[in-house]
């Protein structure tokens, strides 16, 4: 077996063991925490696991696209059967455009949209080629009222934050605004810009920077309160 593969497997095993131990301690400390606090803490732990695994596994596999995830969601994220949704989005043209549709460890479905197929350089107007994919997402949301969506925009590390931050916000909003225009209620949509945070590629290479310029569109179901 390749040495790097063995090292990565060992690293993942050690990381997982540490996370399990850490989560046990967190669960003990969360005994007196409100339900809202538990939900936020759980979401944060999920984001940390995703970010940690992405860093450990490396950028050469789909697992590297795990990233930091959607973050904390009010009410908590419920488990969901994404098989039909995933197939519908993939068959809308996502696969041919290089758009990855990934079931995430936190229970969300991520549609990873590279900037190259979605926006011109420095712009936030959607390219026509992307619209059939977003149409399929809008259709999924209209047909499944239990689902919500959050778009998160990212840039590479070139350029100042004063440019990258608003660009990432505007690109995320362009996606959710399009979904709203297709009949999805604005109350079910959120957006956020994170500029050059959470890179999934090496910003020292052109290929890595292209990976980092993206919008991550997360679909998720919110946990229903127990009676």
C-alpha positions in Angstrom: 0.0 0.0 0.0 1.2 3.5 -0.8 2.8 5.2 2.2 0.8 8.3 1.8 -2.4 6.3 1.8 -1.4 4.5 5.0 -0.5 7.8 6.6 -3.9 9.3 5.7 -5.8 6.3 7.0 -3.9 6.4 10.3 -4.5 10.2 10.5 -8.2 9.8 9.9 -8.4 7.0 12.5 -6.6 9.0 15.1 -8.7 12.1 14.3 -11.9 10.1 14.6 -10.9 8.6 17.9 -10.1 12.1 19.3 -13.4 13.4 18.0 -15.4 10.6 19.7 -13.6 11.2 23.0 -14.2 14.9 22.6 -17.8 14.5 21.8 -18.3 12.3 24.9 -16.9 15.1 27.0 -19.1 17.6 25.3 -22.2 15.5 25.9 -21.4 15.3 29.6 -21.0 19.1 29.8 -24.2 19.7 27.7 -26.3 18.0 30.3 -27.6 21.3 31.8 -27.7 23.1 28.4 -30.9 24.3 26.8 -32.1 22.5 23.7 -31.1 25.5 21.5 -27.6 25.4 23.0 -27.3 21.7 22.3 -28.4 22.1 18.8 -25.8 24.9 18.1 -23.1 22.9 19.8 -23.9 19.8 17.8 -23.9 21.8 14.5 -20.5 23.3 15.4 -19.1 19.9 16.1 -20.4 18.7 12.8 -18.7 21.6 11.0 -15.5 20.8 12.9 -15.6 17.2 11.9 -16.2 18.1 8.2 -13.4 20.6 8.2 -11.0 18.3 9.9 -11.7 15.3 7.6 -11.4 17.6 4.6 -8.0 18.7 5.7 -6.8 15.2 6.7 -7.9 13.4 3.6 -6.5 16.0 1.2 -7.8 17.7 -2.0 -7.4 14.8 -4.3 -10.7 13.1 -3.5 -14.4 14.0 -3.3 -14.0 13.8 0.5 -12.0 17.0 0.3 -15.1 18.8 -0.7 -16.6 18.2 2.7 -15.3 21.6 3.9 -16.9 23.3 6.9 -20.5 22.6 6.0 -23.6 24.6 6.3 -22.9 25.7 9.9 -25.5 26.0 12.7 -29.1 25.8 11.7 -32.0 26.9 14.0 -33.9 23.9 15.1 -31.2 21.4 14.1 -30.8 19.4 10.9 -33.0 16.3 10.4 -31.9 13.2 8.6 -33.3 12.9 5.0 -33.3 10.5 2.1 -31.5 12.4 -0.6 -31.4 9.7 -3.3 -34.2 11.0 -5.5 -33.2 14.6 -5.0 -29.6 13.9 -5.8 -30.5 12.0 -9.0 -32.8 14.8 -10.2 -30.1 17.5 -9.7 -27.4 15.4 -11.3 -29.6 14.7 -14.4 -30.4 18.4 -14.9 -26.9 18.9 -16.2 -24.9 19.2 -13.0 -22.6 16.3 -13.8 -21.6 17.6 -17.2 -20.9 21.1 -15.7 -18.6 19.6 -13.1 -21.1 20.4 -10.3 -20.7 17.9 -7.4 -23.8 16.8 -5.5 -22.7 15.4 -2.2 -24.4 14.0 0.8 -22.7 15.6 3.8 -21.9 14.1 7.2 -24.3 16.6 8.9 -27.3 15.4 7.0 -27.4 18.1 4.3 -27.1 17.8 0.5 -24.4 20.0 -1.0 -24.5 21.2 -4.5 -21.0 22.5 -5.1 -21.1 25.1 -7.9 -17.7 26.1 -9.4 -17.5 29.8 -10.3 -16.2 29.0 -13.7 -19.6 27.5 -14.8 -21.7 30.0 -12.9 -20.1 33.5 -13.0 -17.7 35.6 -15.2 -14.6 36.8 -13.4 -15.4 39.4 -10.8 -19.1 39.3 -11.6 -22.2 37.9 -9.9 -24.6 37.6 -12.7 -25.5 33.9 -13.3 -24.4 32.2 -16.5 -27.2 30.7 -18.6 -25.6 27.2 -18.5 -26.2 27.0 -14.8 -29.9 27.9 -14.9 -31.2 24.3 -15.7 -29.5 23.1 -12.6 -31.0 25.8 -10.4 -34.3 25.1 -12.0 -34.1 21.5 -10.8 -33.2 22.7 -7.3 -36.2 25.1 -7.3 -38.5 22.3 -8.4 -37.2 20.1 -5.6 -37.9 22.8 -3.1 -41.4 23.5 -4.4 -42.3 19.8 -4.3 -40.8 19.3 -0.9 -41.9 22.1 1.5 -40.1 20.5 4.4 -36.7 21.4 2.8 -34.7 24.6 3.1 -31.7 26.0 1.2 -28.7 28.0 2.1 -26.1 29.4 -0.4 -22.6 30.2 0.7 -20.3 32.1 -1.6 -16.5 31.8 -1.6 -13.6 33.3 -3.5 -9.9 32.5 -3.8 -7.3 34.4 -1.7 -6.2 36.8 -4.5 -7.5 40.3 -4.1 -8.4 42.3 -0.9 -11.1 41.2 1.5 -12.9 44.5 0.6 -13.5 43.1 -2.8 -13.8 39.3 -2.1 -16.3 39.6 0.8 -19.0 41.5 -1.1 -18.4 39.4 -4.2 -19.0 36.2 -2.2 -22.1 37.7 -0.7 -23.5 38.8 -4.1 -22.8 35.5 -5.7 -24.6 33.6 -2.9 -27.5 36.0 -3.1 -27.7 35.6 -6.9 -28.4 31.9 -6.4 -31.1 32.3 -3.7 -32.7 35.2 -5.6 -33.0 33.0 -8.7 -34.6 30.2 -6.6 -37.0 32.8 -5.2 -37.9 34.0 -8.7 -38.8 30.4 -9.5 -41.4 30.3 -6.8 -39.5 29.2 -3.7 -40.5 31.3 -0.6 -37.8 33.7 0.6 -38.4 32.5 4.1 -37.0 29.1 3.1 -33.8 30.6 1.7 -30.7 32.1 3.3 -27.4 33.2 1.9 -23.9 34.1 3.2 -20.6 35.2 1.9 -17.3 33.9 3.4 -14.8 35.3 1.0 -11.6 33.2 0.9 -12.4 31.2 4.1 -12.5 27.4 4.1 -10.5 26.7 0.9 -10.9 23.3 -0.7 -7.9 23.8 -3.0 -4.4 25.1 -2.9 -4.5 28.9 -3.4 -0.9 28.8 -4.6 -2.0 27.0 -7.8 -4.4 28.1 -10.6 -6.2 24.8 -10.3 -6.6 25.2 -6.5 -7.8 28.8 -6.8 -10.4 27.7 -9.4 -11.7 25.1 -6.8 -12.0 27.8 -4.2 -14.1 30.1 -6.3 -17.5 28.5 -5.8 -21.0 28.7 -4.3 -22.0 25.9 -2.0 -25.8 25.4 -2.1 -27.0 23.3 0.8 -30.4 21.6 1.0 -31.6 20.4 4.4 -34.6 19.5 6.4 -35.2 21.0 9.9 -35.9 18.9 12.9 -39.5 19.0 14.0 -40.1 19.7 17.7 -41.1 16.6 19.7 -44.6 16.6 21.2 
